[in-house]
Amino acid sequence: MDAAYKKMFDRSPHSVFVQLDELLATEDGDAEWKETARWIKYEEDVEEGSARWGKPHVASLSFHSLLNLRRCLETGVVLLDLDEKDLPGVAYRVVESMVKEGLIEEDDKPVVMRSLLLRHKHVHDDKFRFSISGGRKQSYTSLQSLWVEDGLLEQAGVRAACAQCSTAPNMCHRHSIQLINLAQQRRRSSQAVPMDRAEARKKSSGATIDAREVEYLATGTVGSQDELRRGHNDSILKRIPDDAEATTVLVGAVGFLDQPTIAFVRLAQGIQMPSITEVPIPVRFMFILLGPTEADLDYHEVGRSISTLMSNPTFHSIAYKADDRRELLSAINEFLDDSIVLPPGDWERQALLPFEELRAKSEMIRRRKRDALERKKATEKAAAPPLDEKKALLAAETGGIPEKEPDDPLSKSGRLFGGVIRDMKRRYPHYVSDFRDALNGQCAAATIFMYFAALSSAITFGGLLAEKTNREIGISETLVFTCVGGLFFALVAGQPMMITGATGPLLLLDESLFAFCRSYGFDFLAARMYCGLWMIVIALCVASIEGSVAVKKITRFTEDIFAFLISLIFISEPITNIINLYRAHPLGYDYCQHPAIDNSTVIPLNNATAVDNNTVITLPAPPTVVPPQPNTALFCTMLTLSTFIIAYYLRIFRNGKFLGRSARRALGDFGVPIAIVLMVGVSVLVPVWTEKLKVPDGLSPTSNRSWLVPLNAGLETIPLWAAFAMVLPALMVYIIVFMETHIAELIIDKPERGLKKGSGFHMDIVVMSLVNAVCGMFGAPWQCVATVRSVSHVSALTVMSTTHAPGDKPHIVEVKEQRLTGLLVALLCGISVLAAGWLRLVPMAVLFGVFLYMGISALGGIQFWDRCILLLKPVKHHPQVPYVRRVPTLKMHLFTLLQIAGICVLYAVKSSRFSLALPFFLVMMIPLRMSLAYLFTPLQLRALDGAQKDIDKEDEPDFYEEAPLP
């Protein structure tokens, strides 16, 4: 075949499906090809004793089998671009080449031919049906025609034509039996006890053949077998790419050969062989290995070796393009060069196999090859003709192509408000599609899920905020402005998939600001109004100079300190609340001296008037003192712990092994709402008094005031200097909003998510500041992007692959980027304020249980907490993670101790009268981190403070581990 004709064939690499069939004896003593393994990307073996596939795994090959394979390819038949249309034609050409190469003798041709055409049994074949009539006779007819051309019938002692044969298109039944008797005689010599050639020929003289085997060879049973396998093929076909071509590996030991014979075949084009392959895809490669049973050759291992090679992208790409045997042998050498050899030994523990080191060595080998390839390209480029240089100079003279604006949203443009303008140009052209892309079932399901998640958080933070601010801000304000802020953000934001609402850090700031205002006699809501107005000024100033790029200075060092501090506060709040309950409702108290309060008793929200020298201020009355109640402390403890346990273990159940994936995800995602509903039900049924949420009816504020803060008395308490001084609390709030919003957006905008519509780092912080200015005017809680809720929202909108190779981690196909789900979630939260009667049934103890859940769950994603645990572990029990392997233990502990010192400083500030300055001290952690460059090397800092790769490939992402801030 000349070179011009070869170029006509398609040599572009396709995805490969590899099937390993072995020649084995059946229970009846017949021989058949039985499927024992397959490769889509990883190896899957048929489990012995059960007709099912085992788990996908990386194939482990013996070095001896690879050397045997290489030796076989050196001496065997290699047919490239073989132009045949069916299996008999391929088998005939292979057998002819084997004779020509001296691998088999001339009289071995029929029996080898028949061995190659034996039936194939696959894993899910219940039984094979052999038709007596009405079948296609393609296989046997093609085989007969080839033998007639070659004169094999005369050699076999069969008359080329008789009266019946000469008039019929096929041989008569008697002659067909006589022909295949030769193969049957030789096949019977290939059973468990091997015979020499003379003995096999002697015993084959009187052999006969079963008629049903003739019918099998003479009729096509493809249709019936495909019907049996169709149900099983559908599931595996989805895992195989559409352009895939099959590689069939046939190996087996027989008794009629003196030496191993091998053939590697690449067909000119893929051909359908439904009776051979498990799935109906065209076959492009065939590997055949037959040999004597006493040969020093493990046929199964050699078959696994070539199968693994063909499933390797580098080798099978070369196999598609190879022109001769030498290129295949060179590809094997390259495969060996990329392989890692494990020494012989007994490994009793998995810990003895350092998978991280193996991964690092494999990456080092790939990097070495990549660098060599780049050096080669650089050499070729240096030796390129000067024509390219002339073109470059010509383009420079004519102005050339203008440089494309960088895609990095955190790169500076150098223009005033350049980042905001670029965010708008990037996102707003997709505005119509943001609504059109939401019209699908997945977005509807995400809306329902996120509504309950957002409602649970709003109830929790609203209830706790009412307690911290003496009910000046409560659930009504939280729900209404979660709705208002969410609607506005979903309509105009650059990244509308983020969910806004009240968060833990902002709750702490409101608590600190309330204490500050009370100590100076300022009206709390009036002070917040000035803070909100100053936030707009600060946000515009920062956006004008593209200050959002500063988020790149916030590393894991600062994130972990802040996240751990918030988690610590979230954990300590429920504990403090339970201690206070035992003080207010002691266990050994004589309850008879006070009348018991029923669980359904509602304490009214009365207002009192405080008269100052010059002003009259309406303040919420101090809460009514409830006398000690029996069982209240114990029951509230049970409610808190039960809420935490249910929510926490449903979260663990999400990645468990029970039930199906959809059921586990539903229970895990709705863990917090399920825990709240169950514990509220218990609280209603048990007649023990507990403190409930205090929610006014309708759209009324929590306290007796007007919605708009300027219409209430209290502005007079803020002097002019204090109004300007409120820029400092506003800056503290802005720092928290800045950090939470940008950290959440960085997590959502990870490259692996493949977002196509862009983000809005510069624009979104301005939008959030505008929302908070409105919240300040109406006395509502500060709003911010909620990290956990945003990550869980994006996860609910993510479409994962269902067609990945078995054993592969599911990858992200797309993310439904749209605005409608966030808008509907916000709207539903606003409508929920009308359910005040139901909200008043929620005990405060249940909300503290949710708080405890948030705090403990957030610890799982904080690397600092993992390193704190290592302080108490011996070095031999440290995990094989980068910050352990690449950093000396003492230096790792020093880094941890520095973070502990930072947390102690922040906690001391939070507990002091200067708690409002907490964000300022948090920002000071950034220069502290930069100064660590004098104590640690860049490699050590990268290991301690860089992004860590996911180690666990089986579990789905946990929202609290992805999001550092609860």
N, C-alpha and C positions, 0 to 999 in steps of 0.2 A: 504494500500500500504506500503510495508516494506521499510526500509531505503536503502537497496541495490538497489531496483528498482528506488527509487527517484534519486539516483546519476546518473542514466542513462540520465536524462533530462538535457538540457542546462540551467544552471542558471546564466550564465555570463550576466551582465547587457548590454542591448542594448540601443541605442538611442530611444527615445520615441516620438511618435506622439499621441496626445490626442485629442479626439473629443467628444464634449458634445452635446447630442441629448435630446430634451425634447418632451414629449408626448403632442401634441396640437391638437385641432380640426381644420379641414379644413373648407373652405367656404361651402362645401356640407354637413357638419355635420359629416363627417367621422373623425376618429382619425388617426394620423400618427406621426412618429418620425421626428422631424424637427431639423436640425443642427443649433445650436445657437452660438457656440463658438468652438474654436480650440486652441491648444497649440503646437507649435514646440519648442519654448523656452519661448516665451512670449505669453500672452493672446491676441487673436484676436476675437472680437465680430462681429456678423452680425448686421449691422446698420438697425434699424427699418425703414421701409418704402422703403428701397432700397436693392435689392438683391446683396449686395457687402460687402466685409470685411472692417472693420474699421482699424485704425492704431494699430500696435502692442504696447502693454503697459505692465508694471509690474502689475500683478494681486493684487488688494487690497481686502483682505478678512476680513469679520467680525469675531470677536472672538467667537460670538455666533454660527456661522455656523460651525466653527472648533470643538467646543464642541459638537454640535449636530452630526457631522460626527463621532467623537470619540465614542459617546454614541451608534450610530447605529452600528459601527463595533464591539462594545462589545456584542451586542445582536443579530446581524445579522448572515447570512450564510457566511462562509469563506471557499472557496474551492481552495486548492492549488494543482498545478500539475494535473489538471483535464484532463484526456486523452479522448478527443472527437475530431471529425474531421469536424463537421459542426455546424451551428447555431442551428438547431432543437435539436441536441443531447445535446448541451450545455444548451439550454433552458429547456429541459426535466429534466436534472440532477439538475438544479437550482430549478425548481419548486418542485421536489421531496424533496430536502433538506429543502425548505421552509416549506413544510408540516411536515416533520420529526421534525423540530425545533419548530413547533407550531406557525409559523408566519402567515400562511394562513390555511384555512380549506380545507378539501378534495374536496368539490364541487367547490372551487375556482381555482382548477388546470387548467381546460380548458381555462377559461377566462384570467388568468394570462399568460398562454402559448400563447394564441392568441395575447395578448398585446405585448409580447416580439417579436412576429413574424410579427408585422405590418410593413408596408413599411416605408422606410426612405427617406426623402427629403433633398437634399443638396442645397447649395446656388445657384449653377449654373445649376440646373436641370430645363430646360425650361418646360417640362411636362413629365409625366410618361406614357409610352406606355404599354398597357397590351395585350399580344398576346392571341388569341383564340386557336391557335394550334401550333404545332411544337416546344414546349418549353420543357425544362427539368423539371422534377417533383420531384426533389430531396427534397426540403424543405417540401412539403406537404406529400410526401411518407414517409419520415423519421418520421415525426410527427405522421402519421397514424399508422406506425408500432409500435412506442413506446406506443401509446394508446391501441392498440390491445393486446400487451403483458401485459399491466397493467389492462386489463379488463374494461377500461373506456367506451368502446362502449356499453357494457351491462348496465353500470351504467347510461349511457345517454339514454337508451331506444332504442338503435339502434341494429338491428340484426347483429351479427358478420359476417355473410355471407349470401348472397342470391345466386340465380342462376347465376347472373351476376358477383357478387363479388367473388364467389368461383373460377371462371375460369379466371378472369382478375387479373393482378398483382396489380392493385390498386382498391380502392373502386369505386362503381358506383357513378355516378354524383348525384343521388337522395340521397344516404346515406351520401355522403360528405357534401351536403347542410344541411342535418338533423344534422350532427355532429357539424358543425360550427355555427348552429343556437343558440346553448347554449352560445357560446362566444359572438355572436351578441346581444343576449338578455342582457347579463351583460354589454357589452360595451355601450349600449344605456343608461345605468344607470349612466355612468361616464361623463355625459356632464356638462354644466355649473352649473346646479342646482343639488346638490347631493341628493341622495335618501338613505334611510336605506335599509338594506339587504332584509327585508320582502317585501317592496314595489318594489324593483328591481326585485325580483323573480316573484312577482305577475304580473308586467307589461311585463315580458319576455315571457309569455305563448304563445302569438300569433305572435311573431316576426318572420320575414323571413329575408333572407340575399340576397343581390344583387349578381347575378351570376358573375359579373366582379371581385368582391372581391375574390370569390372562385378561379377564374382563376388566380388572382394575387398570391394567396397562392399556387396554384397547378402548376404554370408554373414559370420557371426562366426567369426573365426579366433583368438579369444582363447585358447581352450583349448590349441591346439597351440603357440602362442607361449609361453604360461605354462609348458608342459612343458619347452620348450627353456631357459627362463631360471630354472627352479626351483632348480637347484644353485647358481647364482650369487647368487640372491636371498637364500638362507638366511643367507649370511655378512653381507650388508649389512643385512638386516632386524633382526639382533641389535643393530645400532648405532643403530637408529631407535626412539625411545620408543613405547610402545604406543598412546598417544593422538595420535600424529602425524597431521597432515593435509597433503596434498600441494599444492604450488603448481606449476602447469605454465606455463612461459614459452615461447611460440611466436613466433619472429621469422624474417623472411625477405624477400628482395627478389624482386619479381615484375615482369613487363613490362606487365601490363594495368591498372595503377593510375597515376594522375597525381600523387597526393600520398600521403604516409604516412597510414595509418589505424591507430588504436590502440584497444584495448578492455581495460579492467581490470574483472574480474568477481569478485565474491565471492558464492559460492553460499549459499543459505539453510542448507544442510546438506551435509556431505561426501558425494559420490557416487563409487561405484567406476567407474573407467575403465581396466580392465586392459590394453587395447590401447595406451594412451597412456603410463602411468606404468611406470617400470622395476620398481617394487615394488608389490605389491597393497595399497595404502593409499588411503583415500578422497581425492578431489580437492576442495579447498575454494576455491582461488583459481586464476584463469586470467588470463594477460596475453598479449595478442595484438598483434603489430606487423607489418604488411605495408606495403610501399611500393615505389616505383619504384627501379630499380637506379641511376639517375643522381641520386638524392636525396643531399643533403649530410648523410648520416646513416649512422653505423656501427651497423648493426643488431645485430651481435654484442656490441658494447660496451654498447649500451643494454639488451640482454637480460641481460648480466652485471650491470649496475647495478641493475635491478629485482630480479634474483635475490639479489644481495647485500643489498639493502634488506629483502627478505622473510625472509632468514635472520638479520637483525639483531633481537634480542629486542624492543627498544623500538619499532621500526617495525612489526613484524608484530603486536605487541600493539595498536597504534593501528589497523592495518588490520582487525583483527577487530571493533573497536568503533566504527569510523568511521560517521557517518551521511550524510556527503556528501563531495564532491570537495575541499572546502576543508580538511578534516581530513587528508586524504592529502597535500595539498600542504604543509600545516604540518608534517607528520611528516618530509617530505623536507628542509624547512628545518632542522628539529631535528637530522636526521642530518648535514647539512652543518655545523651548528654544532659538532657533536661530532667532526668529522673533522679530521685533520691533513694539510695540503697540503705536498708536497715540491716544491721548485723544479725546473725542468727542468735536465738536465745529464747527463753521462756519468760513472757511478759504476763505476770499474774494480775497486774493492776493497770488500769487505764492511765493513771498518773505517770507511769513510766514512759508513755509516749508523749513527748512534748509537742503538741499540735501547733502551738504558737511558734516554736522554733522551726518546725517543718514548714509552716506557712512563710516565715521570714526567709528561710533558705530558698524556697520556691520563688519568692518575689525577687530575691537577689539574683537568681539565675535568669529570670525574665529581664531584669534591669540590665544585666551584663549583655544579654543578646541585643536588647534595644539600643544600648550605647554603641555596641559594635556596628549595628545597622546604621545608626545616625552618623558615625564616623565614616562609614563607607559612602553614604549619601553626600556627606560634606566633601569628601575627596572627589567624587564624581562631579559635584557642582563646581569645585575649584578648577577642574579640567574642562568645564563646559566651554563651548565656543563663545567668542566675544559678542555674538549677536544679541544675547540676553542683556549684556551691559548696554548696548546701543539702545535697545528698547527701553531700558530703565531711564537712560539719560533723556531720551525723547519724551517720555512721559513726564519727567521732571520739568523739562522746558515748557511743555504745553500746560502745565498746571497739574496734570495727573488727575487721579480720582480723589475727591475729598475724603479725608479720613472719616470712617464711620464712628458715630458717637458711641462711647463705651457702653456695654450692656450692664455693667455693675451699677446697681442703684445706689450704692454707697460711695461712688466716686464723685469727686467734686467737678462741677462744670465751670466754676469760676465766675458765674454770673449771679446777680442779685436775685434771690428766690429761684435760682436755676434748678435746684432739686425738686421743688414743688411743681414748677412748670414741666419738667421732664416726667415726673410722675403722672401728671394729668395727660400729657401727650401719649404716654405709654398705655394708660389704662382706659381712658374715656372712649377711644375708638371702638372698644369692645362692649360698650354700654348696652346696646340692644341685645347682643348675644348673651349678656349676663342674665337676662330674663328668659330668653329662649332656651338656653342650655339647662334651665332648672325644671323644664317640663318633663320629668321622668319619675319613675317610682323610687329610685334611690334617694332623690332629693326630698321626696315626701316622707320617707322613712327617717332621714336625717333630721327633718323638721320636728317630728314627734319625739325622737330621742333627745335632741338638744333642748326642746321646750322643758322637759322634765328636769334635765340637768341644770338649765338656767333658773328654773323656778325653785329647785331645791337650794341652790346657792343664794338666790335673792331672799328667800325666807330665812335662811341661816344668818346671813350677814345683816339683813334688816332687823331681825329679832335681837341680835347681839348689839347692833348699833343703838337700838332703842334703850337697851340696858346701860350702855356706856355713856350715852348723852342725856340720860334722864328723860327719855322719850321726846326729845326735841326733834329727832329724826327717827323714823321707824319703818315698818314694813310698807305702809302706803306710799311714802316717798320713794322707797327703794323699787317697788314694782312699777310705779308710774314712770319714773325716770330711767329705769332699765328699758322700758318701752320707748320713751322719747329718744334717749341717747342711741339705742340700738337701731331705731328706724332711720335717724339722721345718718348714723355711721354707715349703715347698709346701703343707703342711697348715694352717698358722695365719697366714700372712702376709696383709697387706692387698693386696699386689700380687704374686700367686704366679707371674706370668709372668716375673719376674726370676730369673736363674740365679745361684746362689752358688758360691763356690769360692775358691781361692787366687788372689791377684792380684800384680802387680808391685810396687806401693807397699808392700803388707804384707810381701812378701819382703825389701824393703830394710830395713824396720823390724826384722824378725827378725834380719837380719844385724847391724844396729846393736846390738840388745839382746844378741846373743850376744857381741859384742866387749866390750860394757859389763860383762856378767856375768863374762867371763873376766878382765878387768882387775881386778875387785874380788873375785874368788874365789867368786862366787855360783854356785849350781847353775842352769843355764839353764832347765831345765824347771820347777823350783820357782818361779823368778822369774816365768815365764810364767803359772803357776797363779794367783799373787797378782794379776797384771795382769788376768787374765780375771775374777776375782771383783770387782775394783775397777771393771771396765767395766760390770757390772750396776748398781752404785751410781750411777755417772756417768750411765748411760742413763736410769735412773728419775728422777734429779734433773732432767735436761734435759727429759724427756717431761712431767714434772709441771708445768712452766712453759711447755709448748708451744714448746720451743726450736728445733724443726725449722723454724720460720718464718724463722730466721736464714739458711737456705740461699738466700733471695732476695738476700742481700748478696753472694753469690758470683757474680761476673760473668765474662764472657769473659776479662778481664784476668788474673784469678787462675787460671782454668781453663787458659788457654793456657800460663802459666808452669809450672804443675804438670805438665801433659801433656807439654810439651816437655822438662822435666827428666827425667821417666820415660822418654821416648823416647830421650833422650841416654844415659841409663844402660843401656837395653836395647841400644843400638847399641855402646856402649863395652865391654860385658861380653864379647861374642863376639870383639871385636878383642883385648882383653886375654888372653882364653883362648888364642887362636891364637898370640900372642906367647909366652906361657908354654909352649905346646907346642913351639915352635921352640927354646926354651931347654932344655927337658927332653929333646928328641929332635933334636939339631942335625943338619944335613945332612952336614957334612964330618967325621963322627965315625967312628972305627974300631969298627964294631959287632962285630967278630970276638972281642973280648976278653970280651963278655958273650953268654950264650946267648940266642937269639931266643925270644920268647914267642909262642906260637900265638894266633891271634885268639879261639879258644874257651876260653882259659885263664881261670879264674875265681879271683880273689884273695879269700881267705876274710876274713870279717868277725870279727876277733879283738877281744877286750876286754882291757883292762889295768886294774889297780887302783892308784890313787894314794892314798898314805897321808899324811894331814895329822897335825898334832900331836894333834888330838882326835877326828877323824872319819875314816871310811873311805868314799871315794866311788868308785863304779864309773864310769869314763869310757871312751868309745870309744877304741880304740887309734889312734895316728896312722896314716894310710894307708901301706901298704907301698910303699916306694920302688921304682919300676919302672926298670930300667936303660934307657938310650937304645935305641930300637928303629928299625930301618930303615923309611923311607917313612911312618912314623906321622904326622909333622907335615904332610907334603904331602897325605896321604890325608884327614886330619881337616879340612884346609883345603878340600879338594874337597867333602867331605860337608857342611860348614857352608854353603858358597856354593851348592852344588847344591840343598840343602833350601830356602834362601832364594829362589833363582831360580825353582824350580818353584812354590812357594807364591805368590810375588809375581805371576808372570805368569799363573797360573791365576786369580788375583783380577782382573787386568786383562782376561783373556779373558771373565770373567763379563759384562762390558758391551761385548764386541766384536761383530763382525758375522758371525762364522763360526758354522756349525751353527744349530740352532734355539734358541729361548729356554730351553726346559726343559733341554736338554743343556748350554748355557752356564752356567745357574744351578747345575746339579748339579756340574759341574767346578769352578766358582768357589767354591761353598760348602764343598766337600770338599777344597779345595786343600791345607790343612795336613795332614790325615790322608794324602792321596795322597803328598805329599812325604815324610812320615815313613816310610810303608810302602816306597816305592821306594828310599830311601836305606838303610833297614835291610836290604833285600834285597841291595843292592850291597855293604854292609858284610859280610854273611854270605858272599857269594860270593868276595870278594877276601881273600886270606890275609895281611892286614896287621893288626897289633895296634892296637886302639883301646880307649880306656877306655869301659866299658859302665856302664849303670845297675846299682846294687847293690840288689837287691830280695830280702828274705827270703821264705821259703816260707810259704804260708798266710796267717793273720791275725796273724802275729807282728810286733811293732814293728821298726823298722829297726835299732835298737841292742838290746843284750841287757838288757832291762829289763821291768818290768811295765807293762801299759797304763795303770793308774791311777797318776798321779804321786805321791800321798801314800804309796803303798806302796813307793816306791823311796827309797834313801838320797839325801840331798841337801837335805831341808828344813832340816836343822840349819845349813846354810851361810847361811841367810837370817835375820839377827837381827830382833828386833821392830821396830826403827826402819826397817830396810830393807823389811819387809813393808808398813809404812805409806807408805814412800817410793815404793813401786811404783805409787802412785796417779798419779805423773807419767808413767812409761812407758805406763800404762793410758790416761791422757788423750791421749797422742800417738797410740796405736792407735785410740782412739775417734774422734779428729779425722779420720783417714784413712777409717775405716769410714763415718763420717757423710758425708764429702764424696762418696765413691764411690757409696754407696747412694742419696743424694738426687740427685746428678747423673744417675745412671742412671734414677731414677724420673721426673725431670723430662723426660728425653728420651722415655721410653716414654709419659708422660701428655700428650704434645703434643695440642692440640685437634684437629689434622687426623686423628688416628687414630680419633677418635670413640669412645673407650672408654665403656662404659655402666655398668660395675659399680664404678667408683670406684678409688681408690688408698689407700695406707696410709703416708703420709710419717711420721707420728708413731709408728705401731705397728711398722712394719718395722724401725726402728733399734733398738727395744727387743728385737725378736725376734732380730736379728743379734747384739746384745750377749749375749743369753742363750746363743745358739749358741757364741759365742766363750768364754764362761765354761766351757762343757762341753769345748770344745777345749783350754782351759788345763788342765783337770783331767786330761785324757788325753794331754797332750803332743802335740797335733795342731796343724797350722799354722792361723793366723788365717783366718777365713772372711769373705768380703765379697761384696756384689753385684758381679759381673763385668760391667762396662759393655758391652763389645763382645759378649760372649755373650748378654747380656740383650736387646740391640737386635736381634741376629740371630735370637734366639728369637721375638721379637714379629714380626719381618719374616716368618719362616716361618709364623706363624699368621695373617698378614694376607691377606684375600681382596681381590684387586684387581679392578676392573671389567673386563669383557670386552665391554660394550655401549656404551662411550663413543664419541663421534663420532670419525670418522677425523681424525687430527691432534691430538686432545686428549691430554693426559697422563692415563694411567690413574689413577683415583682410588680411594681405599680404600672398599670396600663395608662391610666389617666386620672385626673382629679376634676370633678365637676365644678369648674370655676364659675360661680354665679352669685347673684345678690339676693335671690328670692328667699332662700332658707333663713338667712340671718334676719331678714325683714319680718318674716312670718313668726319666727321665734320671739322677737321683740314684741310684736303685736299681741301674741298669745299671753306673754308675761303681763302686759298692760291690762288685758281683759281679766286676768286672774285676781285683780284687786277687788273685783265684784264678789269674789267668794270669801268675803271676810268671815262669815259664819263658820266656814270649814277651817279657815286659818286659825281661828281662836281656839280650836281643839288641840293645836300642836303644843306639847309641853316644851319648856325651855331646855329641859334635860335632854330631849331628843336632839335639839340643835347643837348642844355641847358634844353629843356623841358624833355628829357629823364633823364638828370642829376637830375632834380627836382623830377621826378617820383621815381628814385632810392632812393633818400634821404628820401622822405616822406613815401614810402612803407616800408623802413627798420625800421621805428619807431614802427611799429606794433608788431615786435618781440622783442622789448627791454623792459624788466621789469622795468628798471630805469625810462623810460618815463612814464609808468603807475603810478609809485609811485610819480613822479613829479606832475602829475595831482591830486593825492590824497592830495597834500599839499594845494590845493585850495578847497577841498570838506569837508563838515562836516562829522564827524565820522559816523553818521547814514547812510550815502550814500556810505560808503566804501564797496567794494565787499567782498564776503565770500571766500577769497583765503588764502592760508597758511600764507603768510607774513603779512596779516592783522589779522588773528585770533590768531596766536601764538606769535605775537610780540606786545609789548605795542606801542601805537601810537607814543609817543614821541621818542622811540628808533627807530622805523621804519623811522620817519622823520630825525633822526640823521644820520642813515645809508645813506639816500638819500642825505642829505646835504654834507656828506663826499665825495660822488661820484660827486656832483656838484663842490666841491672844486677841485677835481682831474681833472675834465674836464676843469675848468678855467685855471689851471696850464698848461695843455697840449695845450689849445688854445693860451695861451700867448706865449708858446714856439714856436708853429707853426707860429705865427705872427711876431716873432722876427728874428734877424739875425742868431739865433742858431736853426732855424727850422729843420736843418738836424739831430739834436739830439732828435727829437720827439720820435723815438722808444725807446731810452734809458730811457726817463722819463716815457714812457708807461710801461716798465719793472719794474720801481720803484713802480708801483701800486700793484705789487704782494706782496712785503714785507709790504706795507701799509695794504693790506687785511689780511695778517697773524697777524699783530699787533692788529686787531680788536677783537681777541680772549680775550683781556683784558677788552673790553667794552660790549661784547655780550656773552650770553651763547651759547654752541654748538647747542642747539635746535633752538635758534633764528637765528643763522647763517645758519643753515640748511634750515630754512624757507625763509630767505632773499636771500641766495646765492646758494641754491641747485636747482636741476632740477625740473621744475614744470610739473605736469601732464596736459594732454590736457583736457580742460573742455568742449569744444564744440564738441559733438560727431557727429554732422550732417555734418558740413562743411569738405571738403577735405583739406589736409594740404596746407598751404600757404608757398611758397618757402621763402618769405621774413621773415615770422615769424619763420620758422625752422632755417634759416641761419642768424646769428647775424650781419654778415659783408656784406654790399652792394657791 
